[in-house]
Each structure stands twice: as C-alpha cells, then as structure tokens.
C-alpha cells in the first residue's frame, strides 16, 4: 500500500469513501509521523485524540451507510492563531502562554463540521508578525528543505511557517494559515506547496487572534490546487459574529476547476519587475507566462503605478492596527501576568508586556503607537490609507484589461535562518510582491513553479478580482499542470 502520509486531501477523502483504507489508518499514520518530526518544531501542541476521534466518526458513518462529510477522514494542522476549544492557543507568544480557549473559532469549527480532525496546533511567527518564523516565543520552525551538501537550516517562510513546513514534510495533508501581507503565499513558495488567500471577508475572523483587522484573512495551505479548493470550501462562509464577513454563498470551487484558460486575459504588472530581481525569478516568471499562454490565455501588460508605495503603506497600517489590537494583553484578564513586588497597576502593565511580547511585536507596537499619536496621525496613518485607496484603484483599472495577474510570489528562494533577522527592512522586503493585493483585499495564490540553482522551491503568484477565487484557482491549476512540480524534500528529521 502507498504510504498514507504521501496522499493529499482529495486522495485521502476519496480513498476513505471508497473503502481503500480506513480513516483511522490515515490518522494513525500521520500521528506517528508528527511525533517523529520534532526537529522541525512545526507543532506547538499535538492533538492525536482529536484526529482519531474524527477518524472513528468517519469510519462509523461509512459503516452505517451514511453520506460522508466533505472532509471525512482528513486530518489537518491548525495554525496557533485560531482559538480551539480546550486546546492551548498562544499565537506563539509568551503573553498567551497557558491560555486555553473555552470557545472555537469559526474557521476551525467549520472544518470540524466538515469532518476534518486536528493533528495539532502549528508554530508561527509571534502574533503573525514575521516572514521567517523566527519570532516565535517557542523556537524557530525549520524548513524540511536543505541545500544539497549543506546542513544549514532554512526558513520555512512566515508567519505561517509551521503550516508550510508541516505540509511540505508530509506531516499533514493540509493546514490552515492566515495572510495579512503574504503570510500564506510566501511560506508556500518557500516550501514548494500551494496556498491561497481568499477575498477579504470570505473566511470569518471570529476566534482568530487579531494582528491587523482590516488585512487578516484565513486560507488553506496544501499540496496542490485541488486540495486548496476543497479545504477553502469548508473554511469559508458567512458568520454573523464577524462584521466584516461577506454574506454570500460559498461557491463549488473544486467542481469548477479547469486548467483551460481560453478566452482569459492574464495581466503582467510592469512595476513588479523590480531592480535587482534575481535572474532565476525573472526566468520563472517568463516560464509562467508561457504556461498560461499554452493554457489558452492572452497575455497583456498592465500598470499598477502605486505599487512602489505599497510596502511603506502596509508597514504603517498593519502596525497601527496591531498597536490597538494588542492593547488587550495587559495581564489583567488572561495570559501572562508579571507583578513585581510592590508594583502598581501601571507597573504590572509594563512588566507583563515587556516580558510577554517579543522584539518584533514590540517594534510593531511602537511603530503603530507612533503613527497613531496626535502629532503624526495625519502625516502617516491618514496618508497611508489614501495610498491604500490608490492601490485598490490601480487594481480596478487593471481589471478593465485582464482577468487575473501573474507575478512572482517572493523575491528569492528560502534563505538560511538568521540571515535577515538582524535587518528588519531586509525581512520586510520579502513581502514586496504579496502586500499590494492584501491592501486591496483581493484573492491571491502561490503555486510552486520550479527549483532554483540550489534545488530550492520557487513560487508563482496569481492575483484575481474580488470574489473570483475560481479564476485564481483555475490559473493556478493551469500552471500546476504545466510546471509538473513534483519535488519533495528528502527526509532528514
């Protein structure tokens, strides 16, 4: 029998339905593999009982002749930003160490209702702030990939680095991620998997620990485009508890998948050809253009003139929202409390936040508080919001000429852990291609396109119109079918 942990979501779902293997066999295989993969540090909490309980329910339903749920028999990983009832949830921060929610996030509940089981909570950059998974309070996540002949640990991307590492290493067939400025797409590109950020509002934010409320959006990370479509169908849907949730029916994305792009126009944004772009990224981009042409698409050049302002605008807006959202962590109600002897209330606030937050979180809180202060609100925050409007307008004008956009996902392949941790600006530049679509709230996806000269994965990004996840998934599938990416990291852990 094929190693069950080599199977993706669709193959597991279909195999359980057909009786080729039991859901419990699948769950057992992944539980064993997760337990052996400690060197990756992808899981903060392992929940084998949750996975096995869901598997037993799936097998019982099949034995009784009942119609199986959409994800029956599929165990997944859950990013530690989603609150899970009765299971520790920390956002990878000491300030929430010991916090066990008494409620379930809407996204995770939707997945459990669809029959999925949870293998555990996945490590991440603290409060989703980071591009390398080096800001976690519980240690770095390590990519399962290695350069040939080198043992240097590589970054799995961030903030959803635990999710990307776990899926790439075969520890789970799919995982949840969240994307604020690229935190699904960039780690997917670094580890050779697929990941989609849906339109803002497609997935409820209720029960998801907030970083930047106007940007945060949950999405799936999986082995291929079809698996992402299946998982996103289960995650999405209207939620009255989230004021930003879109009151729309969830489309049948898997059913609508096609790699035939006849009659579609693909835009190539000229502003994404940045100075100093590595030749390998440029070559991959051209290969992506050729693949989409082969799929029947017409290629057109478009302009997004305010792209160069996206990154600075993002790093004003996101920290400003983080500053407000993280004010609730003060040692009073839950989580860490640092109360020095003889301390007053203000002393407790200061001591708790100093001990609980990591350096990157503190940096962003300070930036956010600064740009929201009375003397600088109009000079920075108001201007950044105006730029955001202009960026959204650029996309609207581009849609008059094309249906989707094609661009690189990240400006490089995965870098070594520690290479950029001392230079925040260099780290922030990893989001240069992903941030514009986040500011505009648009669906965007990364699919693996090939390997660099060191044998490391490179990703291509598809950006679509609001609510056109189907167009994004179809273009992603067209690339996937033609790229023929089958590389997997060799097991060393």
C-alpha positions as CSV (number, residue, x, y, z in Angstrom):
1,X,0.0,0.0,0.0
2,X,1.1,3.6,-0.7
3,X,2.4,5.4,2.4
4,X,-0.8,7.1,3.5
5,X,1.1,10.2,4.5
6,X,2.1,10.7,0.9
7,X,-1.5,11.4,0.0
8,X,-3.2,14.7,-0.3
9,X,-6.6,15.9,0.8
10,X,-8.5,14.7,-2.3
11,X,-6.8,11.3,-2.3
12,X,-7.5,10.7,1.4
13,X,-11.1,11.8,1.1
14,X,-11.8,9.7,-2.0
15,X,-9.9,6.7,-0.5
16,X,-11.9,6.7,2.7
17,X,-15.1,7.0,0.8
18,X,-14.2,4.1,-1.5
19,X,-13.0,1.9,1.4
20,X,-9.5,1.7,0.1
21,X,-8.3,2.4,3.7
22,X,-9.9,3.5,6.9
23,X,-9.9,7.0,8.3
24,X,-8.3,5.6,11.5
25,X,-5.4,4.1,9.4
26,X,-4.9,7.6,7.9
27,X,-5.0,9.3,11.3
28,X,-2.6,6.8,12.9
29,X,-0.1,7.2,10.1
30,X,0.0,11.0,10.4
31,X,0.1,10.9,14.2
32,X,3.2,8.7,14.1
33,X,4.8,10.9,11.6
34,X,4.1,14.1,13.5
35,X,5.6,12.5,16.7
36,X,8.8,11.7,14.8
37,X,9.3,15.2,13.3
38,X,10.3,17.1,16.5
39,X,13.4,18.7,14.8
40,X,11.2,20.7,12.5
41,X,9.4,22.3,15.5
42,X,6.3,22.7,13.4
43,X,3.8,21.7,16.1
44,X,3.4,23.5,19.4
45,X,0.7,21.1,20.6
46,X,-0.1,17.7,19.3
47,X,-3.7,16.5,19.5
48,X,-3.8,12.9,18.4
49,X,-7.0,12.2,20.3
50,X,-8.8,14.9,18.2
51,X,-7.6,13.4,14.9
52,X,-8.5,9.8,16.0
53,X,-12.0,10.8,17.3
54,X,-12.8,12.5,13.9
55,X,-11.4,9.4,12.1
56,X,-13.5,7.0,14.1
57,X,-16.6,9.1,13.4
58,X,-15.9,8.9,9.7
59,X,-15.4,5.2,9.7
60,X,-18.6,4.7,11.8
61,X,-20.6,6.8,9.3
62,X,-19.3,4.8,6.4
63,X,-20.1,1.5,8.1
64,X,-23.6,2.8,8.7
65,X,-24.1,3.7,5.1
66,X,-24.3,7.4,5.8
67,X,-23.2,10.1,3.4
68,X,-19.7,11.1,4.5
69,X,-18.9,14.7,5.2
70,X,-16.7,16.7,2.8
71,X,-13.5,16.2,4.8
72,X,-14.4,12.9,6.5
73,X,-11.1,11.1,7.2
74,X,-8.9,14.1,6.6
75,X,-6.6,15.1,9.4
76,X,-5.2,18.7,9.2
77,X,-2.9,21.0,11.1
78,X,-4.3,24.2,12.7
79,X,-2.2,27.4,12.9
80,X,-1.9,28.5,16.5
81,X,-3.7,31.8,15.7
82,X,-7.1,30.0,15.7
83,X,-8.7,29.6,19.0
84,X,-9.5,25.9,19.7
85,X,-11.8,24.9,22.5
86,X,-10.0,23.1,25.2
87,X,-6.7,23.2,23.4
88,X,-3.9,25.7,24.2
89,X,-3.8,28.7,21.9
90,X,-0.9,31.1,22.2
91,X,-0.3,32.9,18.9
92,X,3.3,31.7,19.6
93,X,3.7,34.3,22.3
94,X,4.7,34.0,26.0
95,X,2.0,36.6,26.8
96,X,-0.7,34.0,26.0
97,X,1.2,31.0,27.5
98,X,-1.3,28.9,29.4
99,X,-4.4,30.3,27.7
100,X,-6.9,27.6,26.8
101,X,-10.0,29.0,25.0
102,X,-13.5,28.0,26.1
103,X,-14.7,28.5,22.5
104,X,-13.9,27.5,19.0
105,X,-13.0,29.9,16.1
106,X,-15.5,29.9,13.3
107,X,-12.9,28.7,10.7
108,X,-11.9,25.7,12.9
109,X,-15.5,24.9,13.7
110,X,-16.4,24.9,10.0
111,X,-13.6,22.4,9.4
112,X,-14.7,20.1,12.2
113,X,-18.3,20.3,11.0
114,X,-16.9,19.2,7.6
115,X,-15.4,16.1,9.2
116,X,-11.8,17.1,9.5
117,X,-9.7,16.1,12.5
118,X,-6.9,18.1,14.1
119,X,-3.4,16.7,14.4
120,X,-2.2,19.7,16.5
121,X,-1.5,23.4,16.7
122,X,1.1,24.8,14.4
123,X,4.0,27.1,15.3
124,X,4.1,30.5,13.7
125,X,5.7,33.9,14.0
126,X,4.5,35.6,17.2
127,X,1.1,37.2,16.6
128,X,1.7,36.5,12.9
129,X,4.4,39.2,12.8
130,X,7.3,37.9,10.7
131,X,8.4,36.5,7.4
132,X,10.7,33.7,8.5
133,X,9.1,32.0,11.6
134,X,12.0,33.3,13.8
135,X,9.9,35.5,16.0
136,X,8.0,32.6,17.8
137,X,8.5,32.5,21.5
138,X,8.8,28.7,21.3
139,X,11.7,28.4,18.9
140,X,12.2,28.6,15.2
141,X,10.3,26.4,12.8
142,X,12.8,24.7,10.4
143,X,12.0,24.1,6.7
144,X,12.2,20.5,5.7
145,X,14.2,21.6,2.6
146,X,18.0,21.7,2.6
147,X,20.5,22.9,0.0
148,X,22.5,20.0,-1.4
149,X,25.6,19.3,0.7
150,X,24.5,21.8,3.4
151,X,23.0,21.3,6.8
152,X,22.2,25.0,7.3
153,X,18.6,25.2,8.5
154,X,16.4,27.2,6.1
155,X,13.5,29.5,6.9
156,X,10.0,28.0,6.1
157,X,8.7,31.5,5.5
158,X,6.3,33.3,7.8
159,X,4.1,33.9,9.5
160,X,2.5,30.5,8.6
161,X,5.9,28.7,8.7
162,X,4.7,25.9,10.9
163,X,1.9,25.2,8.4
164,X,4.1,25.3,5.4
165,X,6.8,23.1,7.0
166,X,4.3,20.6,8.1
167,X,2.6,20.3,4.8
168,X,5.9,20.2,2.8
169,X,7.2,17.5,5.2
170,X,4.1,15.3,4.8
171,X,3.1,15.8,8.5
172,X,-0.4,16.7,7.4
173,X,-2.1,16.9,4.0
174,X,-3.3,20.4,4.6
175,X,-3.2,23.2,7.2
176,X,-4.8,26.5,7.9
177,X,-2.8,29.7,7.5
178,X,-3.5,33.4,7.8
179,X,-2.4,36.0,5.4
180,X,-2.0,39.7,6.5
181,X,0.6,40.8,4.0
182,X,1.7,37.5,2.4
183,X,1.8,35.0,5.3
184,X,0.2,32.2,3.4
185,X,1.7,32.8,0.0
186,X,5.4,33.5,0.9
187,X,5.8,30.4,3.1
188,X,4.0,28.3,0.5
189,X,6.5,29.5,-2.1
190,X,9.5,28.8,0.2
191,X,8.4,25.2,0.8
192,X,7.1,24.1,-2.6
193,X,3.4,23.8,-1.7
194,X,0.2,25.7,-2.7
195,X,-1.7,28.3,-0.6
196,X,-4.5,30.7,-1.3
197,X,-5.5,33.9,0.5
198,X,-9.2,34.4,-0.4
199,X,-11.0,37.7,-0.8
200,X,-11.1,39.6,2.5
201,X,-14.3,38.6,4.2
202,X,-14.7,35.1,2.7
203,X,-13.5,33.4,5.9
204,X,-14.6,34.6,9.3
205,X,-12.1,36.3,11.6
206,X,-14.1,35.4,14.7
207,X,-12.0,33.5,17.1
208,X,-8.8,34.2,15.2
209,X,-6.3,36.2,17.2
210,X,-6.1,39.6,15.5
211,X,-2.9,41.2,14.1
212,X,-4.3,43.8,11.6
213,X,-8.1,43.5,11.4
214,X,-8.6,45.1,8.0
215,X,-6.0,42.8,6.4
216,X,-6.1,39.4,8.3
217,X,-7.7,36.6,6.2
218,X,-7.6,32.9,6.8
219,X,-6.9,30.4,4.0
220,X,-5.7,26.9,3.3
221,X,-2.2,25.5,2.6
222,X,-2.0,22.2,0.9
223,X,0.0,20.0,-1.6
224,X,-1.8,21.2,-4.7
225,X,-4.5,23.5,-6.1
226,X,-7.4,21.0,-5.9
227,X,-6.7,20.3,-2.2
228,X,-6.7,24.1,-1.5
229,X,-10.1,24.4,-3.3
230,X,-11.5,21.5,-1.2
231,X,-10.3,22.9,2.1
232,X,-11.3,26.5,1.3
233,X,-14.9,25.4,0.6
234,X,-15.0,24.0,4.1
235,X,-13.4,27.1,5.7
236,X,-15.4,29.8,4.1
237,X,-18.9,31.1,4.7
238,X,-20.9,34.0,6.3
239,X,-20.6,34.5,10.0
240,X,-22.9,36.9,11.8
241,X,-20.3,37.2,14.6
242,X,-17.8,38.9,12.2
243,X,-18.9,42.3,11.0
244,X,-16.6,42.0,8.0
245,X,-17.8,38.6,6.9
246,X,-19.4,38.5,3.4
247,X,-23.0,37.3,3.3
248,X,-22.5,35.2,0.2
249,X,-23.0,31.5,-0.6
250,X,-19.7,29.5,-0.9
251,X,-19.1,28.5,-4.5
252,X,-18.3,25.0,-5.5
253,X,-14.6,25.8,-6.3
254,X,-13.5,22.2,-6.7
255,X,-16.3,21.4,-9.1
256,X,-15.4,24.5,-11.2
257,X,-11.7,23.7,-11.5
258,X,-10.3,23.8,-15.1
259,X,-6.8,24.4,-16.5
260,X,-8.3,25.6,-19.8
261,X,-7.9,29.4,-19.8
262,X,-9.2,30.0,-23.4
263,X,-10.7,33.5,-23.6
264,X,-9.0,34.7,-20.4
265,X,-6.5,37.6,-20.2
266,X,-3.6,37.5,-17.9
267,X,-2.0,40.8,-16.9
268,X,1.7,41.2,-16.3
269,X,2.3,44.2,-13.9
270,X,5.3,46.0,-15.2
271,X,6.0,47.6,-11.8
272,X,6.7,44.1,-10.3
273,X,9.9,44.0,-12.4
274,X,12.0,45.4,-9.5
275,X,15.6,46.4,-9.7
276,X,18.0,43.6,-8.7
277,X,15.4,40.8,-9.3
278,X,17.4,37.5,-9.5
279,X,17.6,36.1,-13.0
280,X,16.0,32.8,-11.7
281,X,12.9,34.7,-10.6
282,X,12.7,36.5,-13.9
283,X,13.1,33.2,-15.8
284,X,10.4,31.5,-13.7
285,X,8.1,34.4,-14.3
286,X,8.6,34.1,-18.1
287,X,8.0,30.3,-17.8
288,X,4.7,31.1,-16.0
289,X,3.7,33.4,-18.9
290,X,4.5,30.7,-21.4
291,X,2.5,28.1,-19.5
292,X,-0.6,30.4,-19.3
293,X,-0.3,31.1,-23.0
294,X,-0.2,27.3,-23.6
295,X,-3.4,27.1,-21.5
296,X,-5.1,29.4,-23.9
297,X,-4.8,32.8,-22.1
298,X,-3.9,36.1,-23.8
299,X,-1.0,37.9,-22.1
300,X,-1.3,41.7,-21.7
301,X,1.0,44.2,-19.9
302,X,-0.7,46.3,-17.2
303,X,0.4,49.1,-14.9
304,X,-0.1,49.3,-11.2
305,X,1.6,52.7,-10.7
306,X,1.3,52.9,-6.9
307,X,2.9,49.6,-6.3
308,X,6.2,51.2,-5.0
309,X,4.2,52.7,-2.1
310,X,2.5,49.5,-1.0
311,X,5.2,48.2,1.3
312,X,5.7,51.5,3.3
313,X,1.9,52.0,3.4
314,X,1.4,48.4,4.7
315,X,4.1,48.9,7.4
316,X,2.2,51.9,8.7
317,X,-1.4,50.5,8.6
318,X,-0.6,47.0,9.9
319,X,1.4,48.1,12.9
320,X,-1.2,50.8,13.7
321,X,-3.9,48.1,13.8
322,X,-1.6,45.8,15.8
323,X,-1.0,48.5,18.3
324,X,-4.7,48.8,19.0
325,X,-5.4,45.0,18.9
326,X,-2.6,44.1,21.2
327,X,-3.5,46.6,23.9
328,X,-5.8,44.0,25.4
329,X,-2.9,41.9,26.5
330,X,-2.1,43.6,29.8
331,X,-2.0,40.9,32.5
332,X,-5.4,41.7,33.8
333,X,-7.8,39.1,32.4
334,X,-5.9,36.2,30.9
335,X,-2.5,35.0,29.8
336,X,0.8,36.1,31.4
337,X,0.8,38.4,34.5
338,X,4.1,39.8,35.7
339,X,3.5,41.5,39.0
340,X,6.8,42.7,40.6
341,X,6.7,43.0,44.4
342,X,5.1,46.3,45.5
343,X,4.1,47.1,41.9
344,X,1.0,49.2,41.0
345,X,-1.3,48.7,38.1
346,X,0.8,50.6,35.6
347,X,3.9,48.7,36.7
348,X,2.1,45.4,36.1
349,X,1.1,46.5,32.6
350,X,4.7,47.5,31.7
351,X,6.3,44.4,33.3
352,X,3.7,42.0,31.7
353,X,4.1,43.4,28.2
354,X,7.9,43.7,28.4
355,X,8.1,40.0,29.4
356,X,5.4,38.7,27.2
357,X,6.0,40.3,23.8
358,X,8.9,39.5,21.6
359,X,11.2,42.1,20.0
360,X,9.4,42.2,16.6
361,X,6.0,42.5,18.3
362,X,7.3,45.4,20.4
363,X,8.8,47.0,17.4
364,X,5.5,47.0,15.5
365,X,3.5,48.1,18.6
366,X,5.9,51.1,18.9
367,X,5.6,52.0,15.3
368,X,1.9,51.7,15.4
369,X,1.5,53.8,18.5
370,X,3.8,56.4,17.0
371,X,1.8,56.7,13.7
372,X,-1.5,56.9,15.6
373,X,-0.3,59.6,18.0
374,X,-1.8,63.0,17.9
375,X,1.1,64.7,16.2
376,X,1.6,62.1,13.5
377,X,-1.8,60.6,12.7
378,X,-2.4,62.8,9.7
379,X,1.2,62.8,8.5
380,X,1.5,59.0,8.5
381,X,-1.7,56.9,9.1
382,X,-4.1,59.1,7.0
383,X,-1.6,59.3,4.2
384,X,-1.1,55.5,4.2
385,X,-4.9,55.0,4.0
386,X,-5.0,57.3,1.0
387,X,-2.2,55.3,-0.7
388,X,-4.2,52.1,0.1
389,X,-7.2,53.6,-1.8
390,X,-5.0,54.4,-4.8
391,X,-3.5,50.9,-4.8
392,X,-7.0,49.4,-4.9
393,X,-7.9,51.8,-7.7
394,X,-4.9,50.6,-9.7
395,X,-6.2,47.0,-9.5
396,X,-9.7,48.1,-10.6
397,X,-8.3,49.8,-13.6
398,X,-6.1,46.7,-14.4
399,X,-9.3,44.5,-14.4
400,X,-10.5,46.5,-17.4
401,X,-7.7,44.9,-19.3
402,X,-7.3,41.4,-17.8
403,X,-9.0,38.7,-15.6
404,X,-6.0,37.8,-13.4
405,X,-2.5,38.9,-12.8
406,X,0.7,36.8,-12.8
407,X,3.7,37.8,-10.7
408,X,6.5,36.1,-8.6
409,X,5.4,35.2,-5.1
410,X,8.7,36.2,-3.3
411,X,11.9,37.9,-4.5
412,X,14.1,34.9,-3.6
413,X,14.0,31.2,-2.6
414,X,14.2,30.4,1.1
415,X,17.1,31.9,3.0
416,X,19.0,30.5,5.9
417,X,17.7,31.1,9.4
418,X,19.5,34.1,10.9
419,X,20.4,35.6,7.6
420,X,18.0,38.5,7.8
421,X,16.9,38.5,11.4
422,X,19.2,41.4,12.3
423,X,17.8,43.6,9.5
424,X,14.1,44.2,9.8
425,X,13.9,46.2,6.5
426,X,15.5,43.3,4.6
427,X,13.0,40.9,6.2
428,X,10.1,43.2,5.3
429,X,11.1,43.2,1.6
430,X,10.1,39.6,1.4
431,X,6.5,40.8,1.2
432,X,7.2,43.2,-1.8
433,X,5.1,41.1,-4.2
434,X,2.3,40.0,-1.8
435,X,1.4,43.2,0.1
436,X,-0.4,45.1,-2.7
437,X,-3.1,42.5,-3.1
438,X,-3.5,42.3,0.6
439,X,-4.1,46.1,0.9
440,X,-6.8,45.7,-1.8
441,X,-8.4,42.7,-0.2
442,X,-8.0,40.6,-3.3
443,X,-7.8,36.8,-3.6
444,X,-4.2,35.6,-4.4
445,X,-2.5,32.3,-4.6
446,X,1.0,30.9,-4.7
447,X,1.8,27.7,-6.6
448,X,5.2,26.1,-7.0
449,X,6.8,26.6,-10.4
450,X,10.2,25.1,-10.2
451,X,13.6,25.0,-8.3
452,X,16.4,27.4,-8.1
453,X,20.1,26.6,-8.8
454,X,20.4,25.2,-5.2
455,X,17.4,22.9,-5.6
456,X,15.0,25.1,-3.5
457,X,11.4,25.8,-4.5
458,X,10.2,29.0,-6.2
459,X,6.6,30.1,-6.4
460,X,4.4,31.9,-8.9
461,X,1.6,34.2,-7.7
462,X,-1.9,34.6,-9.2
463,X,-3.9,37.6,-8.2
464,X,-7.6,37.9,-9.0
465,X,-10.6,40.2,-8.9
466,X,-12.6,40.4,-5.6
467,X,-14.6,37.2,-5.1
468,X,-13.0,35.5,-8.1
469,X,-11.3,32.7,-6.3
470,X,-12.4,30.4,-9.1
471,X,-10.4,32.4,-11.6
472,X,-7.3,32.3,-9.3
473,X,-7.6,28.6,-8.7
474,X,-8.0,27.8,-12.4
475,X,-5.0,29.9,-13.4
476,X,-3.1,28.2,-10.6
477,X,-4.2,24.8,-11.9
478,X,-3.0,25.7,-15.4
479,X,0.4,26.5,-14.0
480,X,0.5,23.4,-11.9
481,X,-0.4,21.1,-14.8
482,X,2.4,22.6,-17.0
483,X,5.1,23.1,-14.4
484,X,4.9,19.5,-13.4
485,X,6.4,20.3,-9.9
486,X,6.8,17.0,-8.0
487,X,9.9,17.8,-6.0
488,X,9.7,16.9,-2.3
489,X,12.3,17.5,0.5
490,X,14.4,14.5,1.5
491,X,13.6,13.3,5.0
492,X,16.4,14.2,7.4
493,X,14.4,14.8,10.5
